[in-house]
Amino acid sequence: MSFEEMDVGTIWMDGEFVDWDDANVHVLTHALHYGTGIFEGVRCYETEDGPAVFRWEDHLERFYESAKPFEMEIPHDPDELTEATLELIRREELSSCYIRPVAFFGYEMLGVNPSDMPVETAIAAWPWGTYLGEDALEQGVDVGVSSWRKHASSQMPTGAKMTGAYVNSVLASIEAKAHDYVEAIVLNKEGNVAEGPGENIFLVRDGELYTPGLAESILGGITRESLIEIARDEGYTVHEDATISRGELYNADELFFTGTAAEVTPIKSVDNRAIGAGTRGPVTADLQSRFFEIVETKPEEYDDWFTLV
């Protein structure tokens, strides 16, 4: 679905609600040339109590943490960004949506060092369904291991959600599509499994879950953290600091992606090798079902994960 088909008309920019088509920046914006921006991807779900933003406070905390490597001072406090987001959803009358906060060094001068550059902030929200395809959540996706490696934390802070860092993800995604895969899996510089271009990854073996740890050059995903907690609450053993080799992918009982956009998406094949039976496995199905049950019913034990609109 294109933006033109989404029937959304407003974006919040630095304290003002502006028309979607007028939400523009200068062509000499620093972030456009050097990738000096940060962002978040957040979902608002239609729950039994009305629209509710999923783990907004956690996303907002990471948003400000991501600014620190740049020494970027976001000129809006968390309460202002929260109210702007909730008001944006209300204005657009969205029962569920994807939310994209972004902050970046703006237009004043060029030169690599952004010191003393103005920081611009914007928030957009729009309806966004299944990220990896309409049938992905049930049937799973075919993926390929990318030839592009994930950058190491000594090269770029992997825990920060920085716009420029996603060039790595873009290259991996382009390569995957060129080989007729829906998505990629990216290895780190040591050759171990890191993550997808925009997702974390879980491996299931003998009923236990394994996911690469933060030291494997991954972004610490909010949905990843949620699935770890949900899985443990459901009685599963979760190894959250695992080191997973490429070969282990092929012999996994099950694999699945997690992410704000991907939610919980099964992986049915890697490099044209079927994973398990080549369909969504029972553990993935169980955790996927529980995840969607939680975001739809907002049970009391997970109430602090939600911010009502």
C-alpha positions as CSV (number, residue, x, y, z in Angstrom):
1,M,0.0,0.0,0.0
2,S,1.4,3.4,-1.0
3,F,1.2,6.5,1.3
4,E,-1.4,8.0,-1.1
5,E,-3.7,5.1,-0.4
6,M,-3.5,5.3,3.4
7,D,-5.8,8.2,4.0
8,V,-3.5,9.9,6.5
9,G,-2.9,13.6,6.2
10,T,-0.9,15.0,9.1
11,I,2.7,14.7,10.5
12,W,4.0,16.3,13.7
13,M,7.1,18.3,13.1
14,D,8.9,20.2,16.0
15,G,5.8,21.2,17.8
16,E,3.4,21.7,14.9
17,F,1.0,19.4,13.1
18,V,1.5,20.0,9.4
19,D,-0.1,18.6,6.2
20,W,1.5,15.3,5.1
21,D,2.6,16.8,1.7
22,D,4.2,19.8,3.4
23,A,6.4,17.8,5.8
24,N,9.6,18.6,4.0
25,V,13.3,19.3,4.7
26,H,16.0,21.1,2.8
27,V,18.0,19.1,0.2
28,L,21.2,20.1,2.1
29,T,20.0,18.6,5.4
30,H,23.0,17.1,7.2
31,A,21.3,13.7,7.8
32,L,20.5,13.3,4.1
33,H,24.2,13.5,3.3
34,Y,25.8,11.7,6.3
35,G,23.1,9.5,7.8
36,T,23.1,11.5,11.1
37,G,19.6,10.6,12.3
38,I,17.9,8.3,14.8
39,F,14.5,6.7,14.6
40,E,12.1,4.3,16.1
41,G,9.4,1.9,14.8
42,V,6.4,1.5,17.1
43,R,3.0,-0.2,16.7
44,C,-0.3,0.9,18.1
45,Y,-2.8,-2.0,18.4
46,E,-6.6,-2.0,18.5
47,T,-7.2,-3.6,21.9
48,E,-10.3,-4.3,23.9
49,D,-9.8,-1.0,25.7
50,G,-9.3,1.0,22.5
51,P,-6.1,1.9,20.6
52,A,-2.9,1.3,22.7
53,V,0.7,2.0,21.8
54,F,2.8,-1.1,22.5
55,R,5.8,-0.5,24.7
56,W,6.0,3.2,23.9
57,E,8.1,4.1,27.0
58,D,10.7,1.5,26.1
59,H,10.9,2.7,22.5
60,L,11.1,6.3,23.7
61,E,13.9,5.4,26.1
62,R,15.9,3.8,23.2
63,F,15.2,6.8,21.0
64,Y,17.0,9.1,23.5
65,E,19.7,6.5,24.1
66,S,20.3,6.3,20.3
67,A,21.0,10.1,20.3
68,K,23.9,9.9,22.7
69,P,26.7,8.6,20.3
70,F,26.0,11.6,18.1
71,E,25.9,13.9,21.2
72,M,22.5,14.9,19.8
73,E,20.3,17.0,22.0
74,I,16.7,16.3,21.1
75,P,14.8,19.6,21.6
76,H,11.7,18.0,23.0
77,D,11.2,16.1,26.2
78,P,9.6,12.6,26.4
79,D,6.3,14.0,27.7
80,E,6.0,16.3,24.7
81,L,6.8,13.5,22.2
82,T,4.3,11.2,24.0
83,E,1.5,13.7,23.8
84,A,2.3,14.6,20.2
85,T,2.1,10.9,19.3
86,L,-1.1,10.3,21.0
87,E,-2.7,13.4,19.6
88,L,-1.5,12.5,16.1
89,I,-3.2,9.1,16.4
90,R,-6.4,10.8,17.7
91,R,-6.4,13.4,14.9
92,E,-6.1,10.7,12.2
93,E,-8.6,8.5,14.0
94,L,-6.4,5.4,13.7
95,S,-7.5,2.3,15.6
96,S,-4.2,0.7,14.8
97,C,-1.0,2.0,13.1
98,Y,2.7,2.1,12.8
99,I,4.5,5.0,14.4
100,R,7.8,6.5,13.1
101,P,9.5,9.1,15.4
102,V,12.7,10.5,13.8
103,A,15.3,13.1,14.9
104,F,18.1,14.3,12.7
105,F,20.7,17.0,12.2
106,G,19.1,19.5,9.9
107,Y,20.0,22.3,7.5
108,E,22.6,24.9,8.3
109,M,25.9,24.0,6.8
110,L,27.7,21.0,5.4
111,G,30.7,19.2,6.8
112,V,31.0,15.9,8.5
113,N,31.0,17.0,12.1
114,P,27.5,17.9,13.2
115,S,28.4,20.0,16.2
116,D,26.2,23.0,16.6
117,M,23.9,21.8,13.9
118,P,20.1,22.2,14.5
119,V,18.2,19.0,15.4
120,E,14.8,18.5,13.8
121,T,12.2,16.0,15.1
122,A,9.2,14.5,13.5
123,I,6.5,11.9,14.1
124,A,4.4,10.1,11.5
125,A,1.8,7.4,11.9
126,W,0.0,5.3,9.3
127,P,-1.8,2.0,8.9
128,W,0.7,-0.8,8.2
129,G,-0.3,-4.4,7.9
130,T,1.9,-7.5,7.6
131,Y,5.5,-6.4,6.9
132,L,6.8,-9.5,5.1
133,G,3.7,-10.4,3.1
134,E,0.1,-11.2,3.7
135,D,0.7,-14.9,4.2
136,A,3.9,-14.6,6.1
137,L,2.6,-14.9,9.6
138,E,1.0,-18.3,8.9
139,Q,3.1,-19.8,6.1
140,G,6.5,-18.3,6.9
141,V,9.1,-16.8,4.6
142,D,12.0,-17.9,2.5
143,V,15.2,-16.2,3.5
144,G,18.9,-16.2,2.4
145,V,22.1,-15.6,4.3
146,S,23.5,-12.3,3.0
147,S,27.0,-11.8,1.8
148,W,27.0,-8.5,3.6
149,R,28.2,-8.7,7.2
150,K,26.8,-6.7,10.1
151,H,29.1,-3.9,11.2
152,A,30.8,-4.5,14.6
153,S,30.2,-2.3,17.6
154,S,33.8,-1.0,17.3
155,Q,32.8,0.4,13.9
156,M,29.4,1.8,14.7
157,P,27.3,1.5,17.9
158,T,25.1,-1.5,17.1
159,G,22.7,-0.8,20.0
160,A,21.7,2.6,18.6
161,K,18.9,2.8,16.0
162,M,20.8,5.3,13.7
163,T,19.6,6.0,10.2
164,G,23.0,5.7,8.6
165,A,23.6,2.3,10.0
166,Y,20.7,0.9,8.0
167,V,22.6,1.2,4.8
168,N,23.9,-2.2,5.8
169,S,20.3,-3.5,6.1
170,V,19.4,-1.9,2.7
171,L,22.2,-3.7,0.9
172,A,21.2,-7.1,2.5
173,S,17.6,-6.6,1.6
174,I,18.4,-5.7,-2.0
175,E,20.6,-8.8,-2.3
176,A,17.9,-11.0,-0.8
177,K,15.2,-9.8,-3.2
178,A,17.6,-10.3,-6.2
179,H,17.8,-13.9,-5.2
180,D,14.0,-14.2,-4.8
181,Y,14.1,-14.4,-1.0
182,V,11.6,-12.5,1.1
183,E,14.3,-11.4,3.6
184,A,17.9,-11.8,4.6
185,I,19.8,-13.1,7.5
186,V,23.0,-11.1,8.3
187,L,26.1,-12.6,9.9
188,N,28.4,-10.6,12.1
189,K,32.1,-10.1,11.4
190,E,33.0,-13.4,13.1
191,G,30.6,-15.2,10.8
192,N,28.0,-16.0,13.4
193,V,24.3,-15.1,13.1
194,A,23.4,-11.6,14.0
195,E,19.9,-10.7,12.8
196,G,17.7,-9.8,9.8
197,P,17.9,-6.4,8.1
198,G,15.1,-5.1,10.4
199,E,14.4,-8.0,12.7
200,N,15.9,-10.1,15.4
201,I,16.0,-13.9,15.0
202,F,15.1,-16.9,17.2
203,L,16.1,-20.5,16.8
204,V,14.2,-23.4,18.3
205,R,15.9,-26.7,19.1
206,D,14.5,-29.5,21.3
207,G,11.8,-27.2,22.6
208,E,14.2,-24.5,23.8
209,L,14.8,-21.0,22.3
210,Y,18.0,-19.4,21.3
211,T,18.6,-15.9,20.2
212,P,21.9,-14.0,19.5
213,G,23.1,-11.9,22.4
214,L,23.9,-8.2,22.4
215,A,27.6,-9.0,21.9
216,E,26.8,-10.5,18.5
217,S,26.3,-7.0,17.0
218,I,22.5,-7.0,17.2
219,L,20.1,-4.2,17.9
220,G,18.4,-5.0,21.2
221,G,14.9,-5.3,19.8
222,I,11.8,-4.3,22.0
223,T,9.8,-7.1,20.4
224,R,12.7,-9.5,21.0
225,E,12.6,-8.6,24.7
226,S,8.9,-9.0,24.7
227,L,9.1,-12.5,23.2
228,I,11.8,-13.6,25.7
229,E,9.5,-12.6,28.6
230,I,6.4,-14.1,27.0
231,A,8.3,-17.4,26.2
232,R,9.6,-17.7,29.8
233,D,6.1,-16.9,31.2
234,E,4.8,-19.8,29.0
235,G,7.4,-22.1,30.5
236,Y,10.0,-22.2,27.7
237,T,13.7,-22.1,28.4
238,V,15.3,-19.1,26.5
239,H,19.0,-18.7,25.9
240,E,19.2,-14.9,25.2
241,D,22.9,-14.7,24.8
242,A,23.4,-17.4,22.3
243,T,26.1,-17.7,19.7
244,I,24.6,-19.3,16.6
245,S,26.6,-20.5,13.6
246,R,25.4,-20.4,10.1
247,G,25.3,-24.2,10.0
248,E,23.0,-24.3,13.0
249,L,20.3,-22.4,11.0
250,Y,19.9,-25.3,8.5
251,N,19.5,-27.9,11.3
252,A,17.1,-25.8,13.5
253,D,13.7,-27.3,14.4
254,E,12.2,-23.9,13.9
255,L,13.3,-20.3,13.1
256,F,11.4,-17.1,13.4
257,F,11.9,-13.3,13.1
258,T,10.7,-10.7,15.7
259,G,10.4,-7.0,15.2
260,T,7.9,-4.1,15.4
261,A,7.2,-4.4,11.7
262,A,7.6,-8.2,11.4
263,E,6.0,-8.9,14.7
264,V,6.5,-12.8,15.0
265,T,7.1,-14.2,11.5
266,P,8.1,-17.8,10.9
267,I,11.1,-18.7,8.6
268,K,10.3,-21.7,6.5
269,S,13.6,-22.0,4.6
270,V,17.1,-20.7,4.6
271,D,19.2,-20.7,1.4
272,N,16.6,-23.0,-0.2
273,R,16.9,-25.5,2.7
274,A,13.6,-26.3,4.5
275,I,13.6,-25.5,8.2
276,G,11.9,-28.4,10.1
277,A,8.9,-29.4,8.1
278,G,9.1,-26.2,6.0
279,T,6.1,-24.8,7.7
280,R,5.4,-22.8,10.9
281,G,6.5,-24.9,13.8
282,P,4.5,-25.6,17.0
283,V,6.7,-23.4,19.3
284,T,6.5,-20.5,16.8
285,A,2.8,-21.0,16.5
286,D,2.3,-21.0,20.2
287,L,4.3,-17.9,20.9
288,Q,2.9,-16.1,17.9
289,S,-0.6,-16.8,19.1
290,R,0.2,-15.7,22.6
291,F,1.8,-12.5,21.4
292,F,-1.2,-11.5,19.3
293,E,-3.5,-12.5,22.2
294,I,-1.6,-10.1,24.5
295,V,-1.6,-7.1,22.1
296,E,-5.3,-7.6,21.4
297,T,-6.6,-8.2,24.9
298,K,-4.0,-6.3,27.0
299,P,-4.0,-8.7,29.9
300,E,-3.4,-7.3,33.4
301,E,0.0,-9.0,33.8
302,Y,1.3,-7.1,30.7
303,D,-0.6,-3.8,31.3
304,D,2.5,-1.7,31.7
305,W,3.5,-2.6,28.1
306,F,0.6,-0.4,26.8
307,T,0.0,3.3,26.6
308,L,-3.7,4.0,25.8
309,V,-4.5,6.6,23.2
